[in-house]
């Protein structure tokens, strides 16, 4: 028997915790931060157009300390970016 693993795609509506869990699967070096390349892979999994451009734009918009990564402190800004520019529906609470 063979097992096939598929990446978990975000639902239409999700909580911030679910968004973070989905994004965490693209953290290839497990450092707790999301690089531009990791964000690009996440956007590519959604079959978005121009994921490289959207990842670059997203990092530029949310990276407050300009280290080229989305840190834990900046994840809230990434949630806002995803809602406004990627049209993802992310709510702050656990039950809708």
VEXTOR-812122 format. One line per 10 residues: number of its first residue (from 1); their letters; for each residue z, x, y of N, C-alpha, C. Coordinates in nm, 4 decimals. Each point is the difference from the previous one (the first is absolute). Example, Ala and Ser with C-alpha at 12.3 -4.5 7.8 and 13.67 -1.06 7.14 Angstrom:
BEGIN
1 = as = 0.7800 1.3190 -0.5690 0.0000 -0.0890 0.1190 0.0000 0.0900 0.1200 | -0.0720 -0.0350 0.1050 0.0060 0.0820 0.1190 0.0730 -0.0770 0.1090
end
This chain:
BEGIN
1 = xxxxxxxxxx = 0.0000 0.0838 -0.1159 0.0000 -0.0838 0.1159 0.0000 0.0893 0.1235 | -0.0853 -0.0320 0.0948 -0.0106 0.0785 0.1227 0.0581 -0.0773 0.1161 | 0.0678 0.0706 0.0876 0.0543 -0.0606 0.1211 -0.0818 0.0474 0.1181 | -0.0356 -0.0928 0.0827 -0.0766 0.0324 0.1190 0.0893 -0.0276 0.1201 | 0.0145 0.0973 0.0877 0.0828 -0.0159 0.1191 -0.0899 -0.0272 0.1198 | 0.0314 -0.1038 0.0719 -0.0723 -0.0337 0.1212 0.0940 0.0171 0.1177 | -0.0485 0.0494 0.1131 0.0874 0.0099 0.1156 0.0403 -0.1398 0.0474 | 0.1199 -0.0095 0.0491 0.0497 -0.1290 0.0486 -0.0566 -0.0228 0.1383 | -0.0738 -0.1072 0.0155 -0.0548 -0.0348 0.1303 0.0946 -0.0953 0.0700 | 0.0091 0.0085 0.1310 0.0901 -0.0897 0.0712 -0.0477 -0.1440 -0.0082
11 = xxxxxxxxxx = 0.0963 -0.0904 -0.0006 -0.0298 -0.1424 -0.0008 -0.0430 -0.0413 0.1402 | -0.0389 -0.1261 0.0147 -0.0343 -0.0482 0.1331 0.1200 0.0060 0.0931 | 0.1141 -0.0477 -0.0475 0.1242 0.0049 0.0761 0.0964 0.0912 -0.0729 | 0.0664 0.0865 0.0734 0.0965 0.0893 -0.0632 0.1109 0.0320 0.0987 | 0.1097 0.0484 -0.0540 0.1106 0.0428 0.0848 -0.0201 0.1460 0.0374 | 0.0810 0.0472 0.0917 -0.0063 0.1403 0.0397 0.0318 0.0886 -0.1211 | 0.0977 -0.0415 -0.0807 0.0348 0.0766 -0.1206 -0.1149 0.0083 -0.0980 | -0.0719 -0.1092 -0.0182 -0.1160 0.0007 -0.0895 -0.1114 0.0884 0.0554 | -0.0173 -0.0031 0.1317 -0.1001 0.0859 0.0645 0.0350 0.1471 -0.0218 | 0.1283 0.0333 0.0190 0.0444 0.1378 -0.0210 -0.0184 0.0430 -0.1457
21 = xxxxxxxxxx = 0.0300 -0.0908 -0.0941 -0.0169 0.0316 -0.1422 -0.1476 0.0219 -0.0330 | -0.0874 -0.0820 0.0564 -0.1433 0.0162 -0.0223 -0.0466 0.1340 0.0570 | 0.0463 0.0327 0.1190 -0.0418 0.1239 0.0645 0.0548 0.1218 -0.0727 | 0.1186 -0.0123 -0.0570 0.0642 0.1114 -0.0705 -0.0832 0.0493 -0.1181 | -0.0796 -0.0876 -0.0602 -0.0797 0.0441 -0.1155 -0.1102 0.0983 0.0398 | -0.0270 0.0111 0.1296 -0.1018 0.0940 0.0475 0.0608 0.1299 0.0527 | 0.1335 0.0098 -0.0044 0.0699 0.1214 0.0416 -0.0107 0.1018 -0.1135 | -0.1085 0.0742 -0.0033 -0.0318 0.0866 -0.1143 0.0973 0.1159 -0.0181 | 0.0579 0.0513 0.1080 0.0933 0.1119 -0.0133 0.1465 -0.0454 0.0003 | 0.0235 -0.1287 0.0065 0.1336 -0.0614 -0.0084 0.0980 0.0582 0.1014
31 = xxxxxxxxxx = -0.0478 0.0213 0.1221 0.0881 0.0523 0.1038 0.0573 -0.1106 0.0886 | -0.0374 -0.1246 -0.0261 0.0513 -0.1120 0.0787 -0.0750 -0.0233 0.1298 | -0.1044 0.0776 0.0227 -0.0826 -0.0152 0.1193 -0.1435 -0.0282 -0.0427 | -0.0753 -0.0637 0.0873 -0.1394 -0.0335 -0.0286 -0.0896 0.0830 0.0908 | -0.0862 0.0788 -0.0600 -0.0956 0.0803 0.0768 -0.1252 -0.0827 0.0284 | -0.0880 0.0562 0.0810 -0.1256 -0.0687 0.0309 -0.0822 -0.0204 -0.1263 | -0.0014 0.1002 -0.0886 -0.0771 -0.0115 -0.1234 0.0590 -0.1061 -0.0929 | 0.1325 -0.0068 -0.0061 0.0651 -0.1012 -0.0844 -0.0245 -0.1396 0.0555 | 0.0057 -0.0133 0.1329 -0.0289 -0.1295 0.0615 -0.1456 -0.0383 -0.0219 | -0.0878 0.0978 0.0031 -0.1413 -0.0265 -0.0259 -0.0201 -0.0524 -0.1414
41 = xxxxxxxxxx = 0.0684 0.0599 -0.0988 -0.0109 -0.0495 -0.1379 0.0544 -0.1421 -0.0122 | 0.1082 -0.0295 0.0714 0.0561 -0.1355 -0.0027 -0.1002 -0.1002 0.0575 | -0.0610 0.0350 0.1116 -0.0987 -0.0899 0.0612 -0.1250 -0.0113 -0.0854 | -0.0369 0.1077 -0.0655 -0.1158 -0.0039 -0.0889 0.0254 -0.0957 -0.1165 | 0.1245 -0.0062 -0.0476 0.0330 -0.0905 -0.1110 -0.0156 -0.1465 0.0394 | 0.0060 -0.0273 0.1304 -0.0190 -0.1368 0.0499 -0.1471 -0.0328 0.0227 | -0.0861 0.0975 -0.0253 -0.1447 -0.0151 0.0200 -0.0332 -0.0296 0.1458 | 0.0741 0.0645 0.0917 -0.0285 -0.0170 0.1416 -0.1181 0.0878 0.0395 | -0.0652 -0.0386 0.1041 -0.1095 0.0800 0.0522 0.0586 0.1152 0.0797 | -0.0594 0.1163 -0.0126 0.0381 0.1200 0.0739 0.1481 0.0326 -0.0119
51 = xxxxxxxxxx = 0.0526 0.0152 -0.1233 0.1431 0.0290 -0.0149 0.0411 0.1325 0.0644 | -0.0876 0.0975 0.0042 0.0315 0.1285 0.0632 0.0247 -0.0169 0.1489 | -0.0802 -0.0857 0.0645 0.0136 -0.0229 0.1430 0.1260 -0.0808 0.0289 | 0.0253 -0.1026 -0.0807 0.1189 -0.0832 0.0198 0.1275 0.0791 -0.0272 | -0.0032 0.0907 -0.0967 0.1167 0.0840 -0.0283 0.0254 0.0953 0.1165 | -0.1042 0.0602 0.0502 0.0150 0.0909 0.1148 0.0545 -0.0740 0.1212 | -0.0535 -0.1175 0.0246 0.0453 -0.0812 0.1130 0.1443 -0.0463 -0.0202 | 0.0332 -0.0373 -0.1219 0.1358 -0.0450 -0.0293 0.1016 0.1101 0.0192 | -0.0289 0.1183 -0.0518 0.0914 0.1131 0.0163 0.0160 0.0332 0.1480 | -0.1097 0.0008 0.0724 0.0054 0.0323 0.1422 0.0860 -0.1013 0.0762
61 = xxxxxxxxxx = -0.0059 -0.1254 -0.0396 0.0746 -0.1046 0.0704 0.1484 -0.0016 -0.0350 | 0.0362 0.0263 -0.1258 0.1399 -0.0176 -0.0415 0.0801 0.1300 -0.0053 | -0.0652 0.1137 0.0007 0.0690 0.1282 -0.0152 0.0622 0.0427 0.1330 | 0.1236 -0.0397 0.0223 0.0691 0.0260 0.1262 0.0305 0.1483 0.0176 | 0.0464 0.0667 -0.1045 0.0385 0.1410 0.0121 -0.1168 0.0962 -0.0209 | -0.1184 -0.0513 -0.0199 -0.1251 0.0776 -0.0100 0.0033 0.1087 -0.1070 | 0.0572 -0.0332 -0.1177 -0.0017 0.0957 -0.1106 -0.1118 -0.0301 -0.0994 | -0.0843 -0.0992 0.0301 -0.1130 -0.0323 -0.0860 0.0353 -0.0863 -0.1191 | 0.1226 -0.0507 -0.0022 0.0483 -0.0818 -0.1120 0.0696 -0.1249 0.0535 | 0.0061 -0.1025 -0.0865 0.0804 -0.1187 0.0304 0.1336 0.0209 -0.0694
71 = xxxxxxxxxx = 0.1041 0.0246 0.0791 0.1341 0.0217 -0.0526 0.0693 -0.1340 -0.0193 | 0.1175 0.0031 -0.0631 0.0766 -0.1227 -0.0227 0.0327 -0.0719 0.1307 | 0.0239 0.0751 0.1058 0.0312 -0.0594 0.1298 -0.1218 -0.0688 0.0624 | -0.1188 0.0372 -0.0429 -0.1231 -0.0527 0.0592 -0.0630 -0.1108 -0.0837 | 0.0625 -0.0361 -0.1113 -0.0601 -0.0996 -0.0896 -0.0116 -0.1365 0.0689 | 0.0944 -0.0310 0.0890 -0.0078 -0.1258 0.0744 -0.1246 -0.0080 0.0858 | -0.0357 0.1115 0.0600 -0.1226 0.0044 0.0801 -0.1229 -0.0156 -0.0888 | 0.0057 0.0550 -0.1217 -0.1121 -0.0156 -0.0930 -0.0130 -0.1454 -0.0451 | 0.1122 -0.0678 -0.0174 -0.0028 -0.1429 -0.0337 -0.0691 -0.0771 0.1122 | 0.0378 0.0275 0.1248 -0.0641 -0.0672 0.1138 -0.1497 0.0307 0.0068
81 = xxxxxxxxxx = -0.0362 0.1256 -0.0269 -0.1411 0.0387 -0.0004 -0.0763 -0.0772 -0.1080 | 0.0591 -0.0101 -0.1190 -0.0650 -0.0710 -0.1106 -0.0176 -0.1480 0.0325 | 0.0983 -0.0575 0.0667 -0.0108 -0.1415 0.0364 -0.1073 -0.0217 0.1057 | -0.0017 0.0838 0.1013 -0.0915 -0.0209 0.1121 -0.1432 0.0439 -0.0286 | -0.0157 0.1139 -0.0653 -0.1342 0.0572 -0.0125 -0.0617 -0.0143 -0.1391 | 0.0841 -0.0202 -0.1014 -0.0518 -0.0142 -0.1364 0.0139 -0.1427 -0.0510 | 0.0567 -0.0865 0.0837 0.0158 -0.1427 -0.0294 0.0797 -0.0263 -0.1273 | 0.1016 0.0828 -0.0235 0.0903 -0.0217 -0.1124 0.1145 -0.0886 0.0481 | 0.0456 -0.0887 -0.0869 0.1090 -0.0903 0.0350 0.1287 0.0537 -0.0598 | 0.0841 0.0565 0.0858 0.1248 0.0623 -0.0429 0.1125 -0.0647 0.0772
91 = xxxxxx = 0.0969 -0.0542 -0.0726 0.1132 -0.0636 0.0671 0.1246 0.0860 -0.0165 | 0.0976 -0.0196 0.0879 0.1197 0.0829 0.0028 0.1047 -0.0398 -0.1026 | -0.0093 -0.1176 -0.0533 0.1063 -0.0487 -0.0892 -0.0489 -0.0067 -0.1433 | 0.0954 -0.0068 -0.0937 -0.0325 0.0085 -0.1423 -0.0524 -0.1297 -0.0609 | 0.0345 -0.1127 0.0526 -0.0489 -0.1256 -0.0583 -0.0734 -0.0804 0.1076 | -0.1134 -0.0535 -0.0365 -0.0750 -0.0783 0.0978 0.0010 -0.1429 -0.0349
end
